[in-house]
Amino acid sequence: MIKVTLLILSLVCLGYVGLCLFLYLLQRSVLYYPHPPSRSIEAEAFWLGNDNHKLKIWQVNKEDAPALIYFGGNAEDVAFNLEGFKRLFPNYSLYLMNYRGYGGSSGSPSETGLFSDSIALYDYVAKNHRHIVVMGRSLGTGMAVYLAAEKPVKAVILITPYASMVDLAKHHYPYVPVNGLLKDRFESKLWAPQIKDPVLNLIAEYDEVISRKISDGLVKSFSPGIAKTVVIKGTSHNTIDSSPDYNLSLKTFLNNLEEAGF
């Protein structure tokens, strides 16, 4: 009986170690879902070089206009936003990044690479625009927070944000030692206190991917008075932008900035 019990325990332990090894080796396949190149009649694309990689950037340029840099979700083709963004942000020049490995950009995504690319895009945009707003959705909120902590921006917009990828992974894999396994940690809550410009957090009421607790962990990390949070009622992680309140919140936030002397 003791031998059988020990055998069962050994198999369970072996299976657990195998699961951890599997998640460690394939974690970037779980985190990133690159999409093939796409076309759009709504914008022009240009190629930005960085770290020996070529990044495909969608651009809607308006002379003498502030710029909005957008970082999408982990499975998002950012080109699909172009038509809607042109209506939502008619007074802005738009720059939407295809991450490494996404939409024709070369390379493979990683936290270090994406952070480096976000800085490269900012430096390119800053040559032609005095005012820059950064906006991120889901995975892209990590780039937006990092960039706003590192570079001067006028405002930050975060859609379905998270405190850190570590916290998010712990939520979805509570019995796995993710803290020791995770390569791309995206610790936004550590960068958030450095941001001094206005921040808008848009949270889906029924977000099944990034729970309210994970988003609140980031919100609490901002300095007092910096961040405004709006919960979009009746929406989930992937439907948040279908609500009229989503568009209204974005327009109100930016209009208030402009009226304050943006």
C-alpha positions in Angstrom: 0.0 0.0 0.0 2.8 2.4 0.9 4.6 1.6 -2.4 1.4 2.3 -4.4 1.0 5.6 -2.5 4.6 6.6 -3.2 4.2 5.7 -6.8 1.1 7.8 -7.2 2.8 10.8 -5.4 5.8 10.4 -7.7 3.6 10.4 -10.8 1.7 13.4 -9.6 5.0 15.3 -8.9 6.4 14.3 -12.2 3.3 15.5 -14.0 3.4 18.8 -12.1 7.0 19.3 -13.0 6.2 18.5 -16.6 3.3 21.0 -16.6 5.6 23.7 -15.3 8.3 22.9 -17.9 5.7 22.9 -20.6 4.4 26.3 -19.6 7.9 27.7 -19.2 9.0 26.6 -22.7 5.8 27.6 -24.5 4.9 30.7 -22.4 5.4 33.2 -25.3 3.1 31.1 -27.5 0.5 31.5 -24.8 1.1 35.2 -24.4 1.5 36.4 -28.0 -0.7 35.6 -31.0 0.9 37.2 -34.0 -1.3 37.8 -37.1 -0.3 37.9 -40.7 0.1 41.1 -42.7 -3.1 43.0 -43.6 -4.1 45.9 -45.8 -6.0 49.0 -45.1 -7.3 51.9 -47.2 -7.6 54.0 -44.1 -4.0 54.8 -43.5 -0.5 54.6 -44.9 2.1 52.2 -43.6 5.8 53.0 -43.1 8.7 50.9 -41.9 10.6 51.8 -38.7 14.0 50.3 -38.1 15.0 49.3 -34.5 17.5 46.7 -33.2 18.0 45.3 -36.7 14.2 44.8 -37.0 11.7 46.4 -39.4 8.4 47.4 -37.7 5.3 48.1 -39.8 3.6 51.3 -38.5 0.2 52.4 -39.6 0.0 56.2 -39.9 -2.7 58.8 -40.3 -0.8 62.1 -40.4 -2.2 65.5 -39.9 -0.1 68.6 -40.1 0.3 70.6 -36.8 -1.8 68.0 -34.9 -1.0 66.3 -31.7 -0.1 62.6 -32.0 -1.7 59.5 -30.6 0.4 56.3 -30.4 -1.5 53.1 -30.0 -0.4 49.7 -28.7 -2.9 46.8 -29.2 -3.8 43.6 -27.5 -1.9 40.3 -27.8 -4.0 39.0 -30.7 -5.1 42.3 -32.2 -4.6 43.4 -35.7 -4.3 47.1 -35.0 -5.3 48.0 -38.6 -8.9 47.1 -37.7 -9.0 50.2 -35.5 -8.1 52.7 -38.2 -11.6 53.5 -39.4 -13.0 53.9 -35.9 -10.0 55.9 -34.6 -10.3 58.4 -37.4 -13.8 59.1 -36.3 -12.9 59.1 -32.6 -9.7 61.2 -32.8 -10.3 63.5 -35.8 -7.8 66.1 -34.5 -4.9 63.7 -34.0 -2.2 62.1 -36.1 -2.4 58.4 -35.5 0.5 55.9 -35.1 -0.4 52.2 -34.6 2.4 49.7 -34.1 2.5 46.2 -35.4 4.6 44.4 -32.7 7.6 42.3 -33.7 6.2 39.3 -35.6 2.8 40.9 -36.1 1.3 42.2 -39.3 4.5 42.1 -41.3 7.0 43.3 -38.7 10.1 41.2 -38.4 11.3 39.3 -35.4 9.5 37.7 -32.4 7.8 39.5 -29.6 9.3 39.8 -26.1 9.0 42.3 -23.3 12.5 43.8 -23.8 12.0 44.0 -27.6 8.5 45.6 -27.3 9.8 48.2 -24.8 12.7 49.1 -27.1 10.3 49.4 -30.1 7.9 51.7 -28.1 10.8 54.0 -27.4 11.9 54.0 -31.0 8.4 54.8 -32.2 8.1 57.6 -29.7 11.4 59.1 -30.8 10.3 59.1 -34.4 6.9 60.7 -33.6 8.4 63.3 -31.3 10.4 64.7 -34.2 7.2 65.9 -35.9 4.7 66.4 -33.0 5.1 68.5 -29.8 2.2 66.8 -28.0 1.9 63.0 -27.7 -0.9 60.9 -26.2 -0.1 57.2 -25.6 -2.9 54.6 -25.6 -2.8 50.9 -25.0 -5.3 48.0 -24.8 -4.8 44.9 -22.8 -1.2 43.7 -23.5 -0.5 47.1 -25.0 -1.2 48.9 -21.7 2.2 47.6 -20.6 3.9 49.4 -23.4 1.9 52.5 -22.8 2.7 52.7 -19.1 6.4 52.0 -19.7 6.6 54.7 -22.4 4.8 57.3 -20.3 7.1 56.6 -17.4 10.2 57.0 -19.6 9.2 59.8 -21.9 7.2 63.1 -21.6 3.6 62.6 -22.8 0.5 64.7 -22.5 -1.8 61.9 -21.4 -2.2 58.1 -21.1 -5.2 56.0 -22.0 -5.4 52.5 -20.8 -8.1 50.0 -21.9 -8.5 46.9 -19.8 -5.2 47.4 -18.0 -3.3 45.0 -15.7 -1.0 45.6 -12.7 1.6 43.1 -14.0 1.7 40.0 -16.1 2.9 38.1 -13.0 -0.3 39.0 -11.1 -2.4 38.1 -14.2 -0.7 34.7 -14.6 -1.1 33.9 -10.9 -4.8 34.6 -11.3 -5.2 32.2 -14.2 -2.6 29.6 -13.0 -2.9 29.7 -9.2 -1.1 26.4 -8.6 1.9 27.2 -10.8 5.0 29.1 -9.5 4.7 31.7 -12.2 6.8 34.2 -10.4 9.8 32.1 -11.0 8.9 30.9 -14.5 7.7 34.1 -16.2 10.1 35.7 -18.7 8.0 38.7 -19.8 6.7 40.3 -16.6 5.3 43.7 -17.7 5.4 45.1 -14.2 3.2 48.2 -15.0 2.5 48.8 -11.3 6.2 49.5 -10.8 6.3 52.1 -13.6 3.0 53.8 -12.8 4.2 55.9 -9.9 6.6 57.7 -12.2 3.8 59.0 -14.4 2.8 62.6 -13.7 0.4 63.2 -16.6 -3.3 62.5 -16.7 -4.3 58.9 -17.0 -7.7 57.4 -18.1 -8.4 53.8 -17.2 -11.3 52.1 -19.0 -12.3 48.8 -17.4 -14.9 46.3 -18.6 -17.5 45.5 -16.0 -17.4 41.8 -16.8 -13.8 41.3 -17.9 -13.2 37.6 -18.0 -9.5 37.9 -19.0 -8.2 40.7 -16.7 -10.2 40.7 -13.5 -11.2 43.9 -11.8 -8.8 43.1 -8.9 -5.9 42.9 -11.4 -6.8 46.3 -13.0 -7.3 47.9 -9.6 -3.8 46.8 -8.6 -2.5 49.2 -11.3 -5.0 52.0 -10.6 -3.8 52.1 -7.0 -0.2 52.4 -8.1 -0.6 55.8 -9.7 0.1 59.0 -7.7 -3.0 60.5 -6.1 -5.1 62.6 -8.5 -3.3 61.3 -11.6 -5.7 58.6 -12.8 -9.4 58.6 -13.6 -11.1 55.2 -13.8 -14.3 54.5 -15.7 -16.1 51.1 -15.6 -17.9 50.5 -18.9 -21.1 48.8 -17.8 -22.3 45.6 -19.4 -19.1 44.9 -21.4 -16.5 42.2 -21.4 -12.8 42.1 -22.3 -13.4 42.0 -26.0 -16.7 44.0 -26.2 -15.7 47.1 -24.2 -15.3 49.2 -27.3 -18.9 48.3 -28.5 -20.5 50.5 -25.8 -21.4 54.2 -26.5 -20.0 54.9 -23.0 -16.6 53.8 -24.2 -16.5 56.4 -27.0 -18.0 59.1 -24.7 -15.4 58.5 -22.1 -12.5 58.8 -24.6 -13.9 62.0 -26.1 -14.7 63.6 -22.8 -11.2 62.8 -21.4 -9.5 64.3 -24.5 -11.8 67.3 -24.7 -11.1 68.2 -21.1 -7.4 68.1 -21.8 -7.8 70.4 -24.8 -9.9 72.8 -22.8 -7.3 72.8 -20.0 -4.7 74.1 -22.5 -3.5 70.9 -24.2 
